[in-house]
Amino acid sequence: MNVLLCAVIQILVWCGYSLVLYLSHHDHSFYESVLLIMFSYFNFLVGIRFFQNKTAAMNITIFFTAVYVMGKSIILSF
């Protein structure tokens, strides 16, 4: 149950990141990268809150970050 709830919250955070990028479409790519790191760290903190294990939290955070970045690149390629 913790994995599912953590996954839903992390997906919602990535939706928020997409909204922030949409609202600040004139920003430089450096600032978008800083936001990506900040949102990834926030997701890591969410993972730690649910798992109390830094390794599991890091693994799920890296997984959902990779899924988001790959999904975004696939959507933008069309």
RAQUILIN-V103930 format. One line per field, one symbol per residue. ss: DSSP state (a for helix, b for strand, c for the rest). phi: phi as a letter, one per 30 degrees, with the letter a starting at -180 (. if undefined). A space follows every 10 residues. Layout:
ss=???
phi=???
This chain:
ss=caaaaaaaaa aaaaaaaaaa aaacccccaa aaaaaaaaaa aaaaaaaaaa accaaaaaaa aaaaaaaaaa aaaaaaac
phi=.ddddddddd dddddddddd dddcdcdddd dddddddddd dddddddddd chbddddddd dddddddddd dddddddd
